[in-house]
Amino acid sequence: MIHYHQLITSTRFGSGFEVTLPGDGTYFLLLDSFSNSLANYCFRVV
């Protein structure tokens, strides 16, 4: 089954989160901000 434009999770920076993806496939990680200031971030795929 193919899902397009499906939001897996949404969270604010400053808090950690985990997500389990629903299956094999190609996923995109989108980082967005409404601020002009810089922010440090990291992510880990396991």
N, CA, C, O and CB atoms as a CASP TS submission, in Angstrom:
PFRMAT TS
TARGET T0000
AUTHOR 0000-0000-0000
METHOD Language model
MODEL 1
PARENT N/A
ATOM      1  N   MET     1       0.846  -1.172   0.000  1.00  0.00           N
ATOM      2  CA  MET     1       0.000   0.000   0.000  1.00  0.00           C
ATOM      3  C   MET     1       0.896   1.241   0.000  1.00  0.00           C
ATOM      4  O   MET     1       1.866   1.300   0.755  1.00  0.00           O
ATOM      5  CB  MET     1      -0.964  -0.005   1.223  1.00  0.00           C
ATOM      6  N   ILE     2       0.586   2.210  -0.821  1.00  0.00           N
ATOM      7  CA  ILE     2       1.374   3.440  -0.921  1.00  0.00           C
ATOM      8  C   ILE     2       0.585   4.589  -0.314  1.00  0.00           C
ATOM      9  O   ILE     2      -0.585   4.794  -0.637  1.00  0.00           O
ATOM     10  CB  ILE     2       1.747   3.750  -2.400  1.00  0.00           C
ATOM     11  N   HIS     3       1.236   5.334   0.567  1.00  0.00           N
ATOM     12  CA  HIS     3       0.618   6.514   1.176  1.00  0.00           C
ATOM     13  C   HIS     3       1.421   7.729   0.746  1.00  0.00           C
ATOM     14  O   HIS     3       2.646   7.735   0.866  1.00  0.00           O
ATOM     15  CB  HIS     3       0.559   6.397   2.744  1.00  0.00           C
ATOM     16  N   TYR     4       0.761   8.736   0.256  1.00  0.00           N
ATOM     17  CA  TYR     4       1.427   9.966  -0.138  1.00  0.00           C
ATOM     18  C   TYR     4       1.022  11.088   0.803  1.00  0.00           C
ATOM     19  O   TYR     4      -0.128  11.165   1.237  1.00  0.00           O
ATOM     20  CB  TYR     4       1.091  10.331  -1.596  1.00  0.00           C
ATOM     21  N   HIS     5       1.971  11.953   1.113  1.00  0.00           N
ATOM     22  CA  HIS     5       1.709  13.149   1.917  1.00  0.00           C
ATOM     23  C   HIS     5       1.085  12.805   3.266  1.00  0.00           C
ATOM     24  O   HIS     5       0.131  13.452   3.697  1.00  0.00           O
ATOM     25  CB  HIS     5       0.796  14.101   1.158  1.00  0.00           C
ATOM     26  N   GLN     6       1.614  11.810   3.913  1.00  0.00           N
ATOM     27  CA  GLN     6       1.093  11.396   5.208  1.00  0.00           C
ATOM     28  C   GLN     6       1.997  11.955   6.291  1.00  0.00           C
ATOM     29  O   GLN     6       3.204  11.716   6.277  1.00  0.00           O
ATOM     30  CB  GLN     6       0.993   9.847   5.310  1.00  0.00           C
ATOM     31  N   LEU     7       1.430  12.693   7.221  1.00  0.00           N
ATOM     32  CA  LEU     7       2.178  13.222   8.353  1.00  0.00           C
ATOM     33  C   LEU     7       2.340  12.115   9.381  1.00  0.00           C
ATOM     34  O   LEU     7       1.355  11.578   9.888  1.00  0.00           O
ATOM     35  CB  LEU     7       1.467  14.462   8.972  1.00  0.00           C
ATOM     36  N   ILE     8       3.599  11.773   9.689  1.00  0.00           N
ATOM     37  CA  ILE     8       3.863  10.716  10.660  1.00  0.00           C
ATOM     38  C   ILE     8       3.817  11.284  12.074  1.00  0.00           C
ATOM     39  O   ILE     8       3.200  10.695  12.962  1.00  0.00           O
ATOM     40  CB  ILE     8       5.231  10.053  10.390  1.00  0.00           C
ATOM     41  N   THR     9       4.466  12.424  12.283  1.00  0.00           N
ATOM     42  CA  THR     9       4.448  13.079  13.588  1.00  0.00           C
ATOM     43  C   THR     9       4.770  14.550  13.420  1.00  0.00           C
ATOM     44  O   THR     9       5.355  14.966  12.420  1.00  0.00           O
ATOM     45  CB  THR     9       5.445  12.411  14.558  1.00  0.00           C
ATOM     46  N   SER    10       4.386  15.315  14.396  1.00  0.00           N
ATOM     47  CA  SER    10       4.694  16.740  14.418  1.00  0.00           C
ATOM     48  C   SER    10       5.025  17.110  15.856  1.00  0.00           C
ATOM     49  O   SER    10       4.279  16.769  16.774  1.00  0.00           O
ATOM     50  CB  SER    10       3.501  17.604  13.862  1.00  0.00           C
ATOM     51  N   THR    11       6.128  17.797  16.057  1.00  0.00           N
ATOM     52  CA  THR    11       6.533  18.175  17.410  1.00  0.00           C
ATOM     53  C   THR    11       7.288  19.485  17.367  1.00  0.00           C
ATOM     54  O   THR    11       7.819  19.870  16.325  1.00  0.00           O
ATOM     55  CB  THR    11       7.396  17.075  18.060  1.00  0.00           C
ATOM     56  N   ARG    12       7.338  20.161  18.483  1.00  0.00           N
ATOM     57  CA  ARG    12       8.103  21.403  18.597  1.00  0.00           C
ATOM     58  C   ARG    12       9.536  21.072  18.986  1.00  0.00           C
ATOM     59  O   ARG    12       9.796  20.102  19.698  1.00  0.00           O
ATOM     60  CB  ARG    12       7.459  22.365  19.638  1.00  0.00           C
ATOM     61  N   PHE    13      10.465  21.901  18.501  1.00  0.00           N
ATOM     62  CA  PHE    13      11.855  21.722  18.913  1.00  0.00           C
ATOM     63  C   PHE    13      11.977  22.001  20.401  1.00  0.00           C
ATOM     64  O   PHE    13      11.157  22.714  20.979  1.00  0.00           O
ATOM     65  CB  PHE    13      12.801  22.646  18.104  1.00  0.00           C
ATOM     66  N   GLY    14      12.987  21.444  21.002  1.00  0.00           N
ATOM     67  CA  GLY    14      13.168  21.587  22.437  1.00  0.00           C
ATOM     68  C   GLY    14      12.661  20.363  23.179  1.00  0.00           C
ATOM     69  O   GLY    14      12.867  20.229  24.385  1.00  0.00           O
ATOM     70  N   SER    15      11.999  19.475  22.457  1.00  0.00           N
ATOM     71  CA  SER    15      11.539  18.236  23.073  1.00  0.00           C
ATOM     72  C   SER    15      11.907  17.079  22.150  1.00  0.00           C
ATOM     73  O   SER    15      11.792  17.180  20.929  1.00  0.00           O
ATOM     74  CB  SER    15       9.997  18.274  23.345  1.00  0.00           C
ATOM     75  N   GLY    16      12.340  16.004  22.740  1.00  0.00           N
ATOM     76  CA  GLY    16      12.692  14.832  21.951  1.00  0.00           C
ATOM     77  C   GLY    16      11.448  14.039  21.589  1.00  0.00           C
ATOM     78  O   GLY    16      10.395  14.205  22.205  1.00  0.00           O
ATOM     79  N   PHE    17      11.570  13.189  20.603  1.00  0.00           N
ATOM     80  CA  PHE    17      10.453  12.332  20.239  1.00  0.00           C
ATOM     81  C   PHE    17      10.980  11.101  19.523  1.00  0.00           C
ATOM     82  O   PHE    17      12.087  11.107  18.985  1.00  0.00           O
ATOM     83  CB  PHE    17       9.438  13.089  19.353  1.00  0.00           C
ATOM     84  N   GLU    18      10.190  10.063  19.523  1.00  0.00           N
ATOM     85  CA  GLU    18      10.478   8.845  18.776  1.00  0.00           C
ATOM     86  C   GLU    18       9.295   8.569  17.873  1.00  0.00           C
ATOM     87  O   GLU    18       8.157   8.916  18.190  1.00  0.00           O
ATOM     88  CB  GLU    18      10.761   7.637  19.726  1.00  0.00           C
ATOM     89  N   VAL    19       9.576   7.946  16.753  1.00  0.00           N
ATOM     90  CA  VAL    19       8.500   7.566  15.843  1.00  0.00           C
ATOM     91  C   VAL    19       8.839   6.211  15.235  1.00  0.00           C
ATOM     92  O   VAL    19       9.995   5.945  14.907  1.00  0.00           O
ATOM     93  CB  VAL    19       8.289   8.644  14.731  1.00  0.00           C
ATOM     94  N   THR    20       7.845   5.367  15.087  1.00  0.00           N
ATOM     95  CA  THR    20       7.991   4.096  14.389  1.00  0.00           C
ATOM     96  C   THR    20       7.295   4.242  13.046  1.00  0.00           C
ATOM     97  O   THR    20       6.094   4.503  12.982  1.00  0.00           O
ATOM     98  CB  THR    20       7.397   2.896  15.222  1.00  0.00           C
ATOM     99  N   LEU    21       8.053   4.074  11.984  1.00  0.00           N
ATOM    100  CA  LEU    21       7.496   4.247  10.646  1.00  0.00           C
ATOM    101  C   LEU    21       6.633   3.046  10.283  1.00  0.00           C
ATOM    102  O   LEU    21       6.914   1.928  10.714  1.00  0.00           O
ATOM    103  CB  LEU    21       8.621   4.440   9.605  1.00  0.00           C
ATOM    104  N   PRO    22       5.584   3.267   9.493  1.00  0.00           N
ATOM    105  CA  PRO    22       4.617   2.201   9.231  1.00  0.00           C
ATOM    106  C   PRO    22       5.088   1.100   8.286  1.00  0.00           C
ATOM    107  O   PRO    22       4.402   0.087   8.146  1.00  0.00           O
ATOM    108  CB  PRO    22       3.395   2.794   8.680  1.00  0.00           C
ATOM    109  N   GLY    23       6.241   1.268   7.634  1.00  0.00           N
ATOM    110  CA  GLY    23       6.702   0.214   6.734  1.00  0.00           C
ATOM    111  C   GLY    23       7.917   0.645   5.950  1.00  0.00           C
ATOM    112  O   GLY    23       8.420   1.755   6.123  1.00  0.00           O
ATOM    113  N   ASP    24       8.389  -0.234   5.086  1.00  0.00           N
ATOM    114  CA  ASP    24       9.521   0.077   4.215  1.00  0.00           C
ATOM    115  C   ASP    24       9.131   1.161   3.229  1.00  0.00           C
ATOM    116  O   ASP    24       7.955   1.339   2.910  1.00  0.00           O
ATOM    117  CB  ASP    24      10.005  -1.182   3.468  1.00  0.00           C
ATOM    118  N   GLY    25      10.132   1.882   2.752  1.00  0.00           N
ATOM    119  CA  GLY    25       9.854   2.886   1.732  1.00  0.00           C
ATOM    120  C   GLY    25      10.765   4.084   1.865  1.00  0.00           C
ATOM    121  O   GLY    25      11.729   4.068   2.631  1.00  0.00           O
ATOM    122  N   THR    26      10.457   5.111   1.121  1.00  0.00           N
ATOM    123  CA  THR    26      11.207   6.360   1.145  1.00  0.00           C
ATOM    124  C   THR    26      10.455   7.366   1.996  1.00  0.00           C
ATOM    125  O   THR    26       9.259   7.587   1.804  1.00  0.00           O
ATOM    126  CB  THR    26      11.432   6.908  -0.289  1.00  0.00           C
ATOM    127  N   TYR    27      11.160   7.973   2.934  1.00  0.00           N
ATOM    128  CA  TYR    27      10.570   8.977   3.816  1.00  0.00           C
ATOM    129  C   TYR    27      11.384  10.251   3.718  1.00  0.00           C
ATOM    130  O   TYR    27      12.576  10.206   3.416  1.00  0.00           O
ATOM    131  CB  TYR    27      10.507   8.473   5.284  1.00  0.00           C
ATOM    132  N   PHE    28      10.758  11.373   3.967  1.00  0.00           N
ATOM    133  CA  PHE    28      11.424  12.671   3.966  1.00  0.00           C
ATOM    134  C   PHE    28      11.301  13.277   5.350  1.00  0.00           C
ATOM    135  O   PHE    28      10.227  13.259   5.951  1.00  0.00           O
ATOM    136  CB  PHE    28      10.820  13.617   2.890  1.00  0.00           C
ATOM    137  N   LEU    29      12.407  13.815   5.858  1.00  0.00           N
ATOM    138  CA  LEU    29      12.414  14.513   7.137  1.00  0.00           C
ATOM    139  C   LEU    29      12.376  16.000   6.833  1.00  0.00           C
ATOM    140  O   LEU    29      13.287  16.529   6.196  1.00  0.00           O
ATOM    141  CB  LEU    29      13.671  14.132   8.005  1.00  0.00           C
ATOM    142  N   LEU    30      11.338  16.672   7.280  1.00  0.00           N
ATOM    143  CA  LEU    30      11.180  18.100   7.043  1.00  0.00           C
ATOM    144  C   LEU    30      11.389  18.847   8.346  1.00  0.00           C
ATOM    145  O   LEU    30      10.687  18.611   9.329  1.00  0.00           O
ATOM    146  CB  LEU    30       9.790  18.417   6.445  1.00  0.00           C
ATOM    147  N   LEU    31      12.361  19.751   8.346  1.00  0.00           N
ATOM    148  CA  LEU    31      12.607  20.624   9.490  1.00  0.00           C
ATOM    149  C   LEU    31      12.218  22.029   9.068  1.00  0.00           C
ATOM    150  O   LEU    31      12.702  22.531   8.054  1.00  0.00           O
ATOM    151  CB  LEU    31      14.110  20.561   9.969  1.00  0.00           C
ATOM    152  N   ASP    32      11.347  22.663   9.837  1.00  0.00           N
ATOM    153  CA  ASP    32      10.840  23.981   9.471  1.00  0.00           C
ATOM    154  C   ASP    32      10.831  24.865  10.706  1.00  0.00           C
ATOM    155  O   ASP    32      10.707  24.378  11.830  1.00  0.00           O
ATOM    156  CB  ASP    32       9.420  23.884   8.850  1.00  0.00           C
ATOM    157  N   SER    33      10.962  26.151  10.492  1.00  0.00           N
ATOM    158  CA  SER    33      10.979  27.098  11.603  1.00  0.00           C
ATOM    159  C   SER    33      10.321  28.396  11.176  1.00  0.00           C
ATOM    160  O   SER    33      10.393  28.791  10.012  1.00  0.00           O
ATOM    161  CB  SER    33      12.421  27.355  12.089  1.00  0.00           C
ATOM    162  N   PHE    34       9.683  29.053  12.124  1.00  0.00           N
ATOM    163  CA  PHE    34       9.109  30.374  11.892  1.00  0.00           C
ATOM    164  C   PHE    34      10.012  31.456  12.449  1.00  0.00           C
ATOM    165  O   PHE    34       9.621  32.623  12.494  1.00  0.00           O
ATOM    166  CB  PHE    34       7.719  30.476  12.515  1.00  0.00           C
ATOM    167  N   SER    35      11.211  31.093  12.875  1.00  0.00           N
ATOM    168  CA  SER    35      12.161  32.022  13.487  1.00  0.00           C
ATOM    169  C   SER    35      13.335  32.244  12.544  1.00  0.00           C
ATOM    170  O   SER    35      13.689  31.360  11.764  1.00  0.00           O
ATOM    171  CB  SER    35      12.655  31.488  14.856  1.00  0.00           C
ATOM    172  N   ASN    36      13.930  33.415  12.617  1.00  0.00           N
ATOM    173  CA  ASN    36      15.121  33.708  11.822  1.00  0.00           C
ATOM    174  C   ASN    36      16.409  33.330  12.545  1.00  0.00           C
ATOM    175  O   ASN    36      17.487  33.401  11.954  1.00  0.00           O
ATOM    176  CB  ASN    36      15.152  35.178  11.463  1.00  0.00           C
ATOM    177  N   SER    37      16.319  32.929  13.811  1.00  0.00           N
ATOM    178  CA  SER    37      17.517  32.576  14.571  1.00  0.00           C
ATOM    179  C   SER    37      17.937  31.136  14.266  1.00  0.00           C
ATOM    180  O   SER    37      17.119  30.295  13.893  1.00  0.00           O
ATOM    181  CB  SER    37      17.270  32.756  16.087  1.00  0.00           C
ATOM    182  N   LEU    38      19.232  30.879  14.436  1.00  0.00           N
ATOM    183  CA  LEU    38      19.780  29.548  14.183  1.00  0.00           C
ATOM    184  C   LEU    38      19.425  28.601  15.317  1.00  0.00           C
ATOM    185  O   LEU    38      19.210  29.031  16.450  1.00  0.00           O
ATOM    186  CB  LEU    38      21.303  29.615  14.004  1.00  0.00           C
ATOM    187  N   ALA    39      19.365  27.327  15.013  1.00  0.00           N
ATOM    188  CA  ALA    39      19.092  26.309  16.021  1.00  0.00           C
ATOM    189  C   ALA    39      19.952  25.088  15.722  1.00  0.00           C
ATOM    190  O   ALA    39      20.140  24.722  14.561  1.00  0.00           O
ATOM    191  CB  ALA    39      17.576  25.932  16.051  1.00  0.00           C
ATOM    192  N   ASN    40      20.471  24.463  16.767  1.00  0.00           N
ATOM    193  CA  ASN    40      21.204  23.210  16.624  1.00  0.00           C
ATOM    194  C   ASN    40      20.213  22.057  16.693  1.00  0.00           C
ATOM    195  O   ASN    40      19.253  22.106  17.461  1.00  0.00           O
ATOM    196  CB  ASN    40      22.302  23.068  17.720  1.00  0.00           C
ATOM    197  N   TYR    41      20.441  21.032  15.901  1.00  0.00           N
ATOM    198  CA  TYR    41      19.587  19.860  15.940  1.00  0.00           C
ATOM    199  C   TYR    41      20.387  18.645  15.504  1.00  0.00           C
ATOM    200  O   TYR    41      21.419  18.771  14.845  1.00  0.00           O
ATOM    201  CB  TYR    41      18.345  20.050  15.047  1.00  0.00           C
ATOM    202  N   CYS    42      19.911  17.487  15.871  1.00  0.00           N
ATOM    203  CA  CYS    42      20.486  16.238  15.401  1.00  0.00           C
ATOM    204  C   CYS    42      19.373  15.200  15.359  1.00  0.00           C
ATOM    205  O   CYS    42      18.354  15.342  16.035  1.00  0.00           O
ATOM    206  CB  CYS    42      21.670  15.770  16.315  1.00  0.00           C
ATOM    207  N   PHE    43      19.572  14.172  14.575  1.00  0.00           N
ATOM    208  CA  PHE    43      18.616  13.084  14.535  1.00  0.00           C
ATOM    209  C   PHE    43      19.364  11.790  14.313  1.00  0.00           C
ATOM    210  O   PHE    43      20.475  11.779  13.783  1.00  0.00           O
ATOM    211  CB  PHE    43      17.558  13.306  13.438  1.00  0.00           C
ATOM    212  N   ARG    44      18.744  10.702  14.724  1.00  0.00           N
ATOM    213  CA  ARG    44      19.351   9.384  14.600  1.00  0.00           C
ATOM    214  C   ARG    44      18.323   8.426  14.014  1.00  0.00           C
ATOM    215  O   ARG    44      17.185   8.362  14.480  1.00  0.00           O
ATOM    216  CB  ARG    44      19.872   8.873  15.976  1.00  0.00           C
ATOM    217  N   VAL    45      18.721   7.701  13.017  1.00  0.00           N
ATOM    218  CA  VAL    45      17.864   6.691  12.397  1.00  0.00           C
ATOM    219  C   VAL    45      18.400   5.332  12.803  1.00  0.00           C
ATOM    220  O   VAL    45      19.572   5.026  12.580  1.00  0.00           O
ATOM    221  CB  VAL    45      17.818   6.844  10.831  1.00  0.00           C
ATOM    222  N   VAL    46      17.554   4.528  13.391  1.00  0.00           N
ATOM    223  CA  VAL    46      17.954   3.206  13.873  1.00  0.00           C
ATOM    224  C   VAL    46      17.174   2.148  13.137  1.00  0.00           C
ATOM    225  O   VAL    46      17.357   0.957  13.390  1.00  0.00           O
ATOM    226  CB  VAL    46      17.739   3.074  15.393  1.00  0.00           C
TER
END
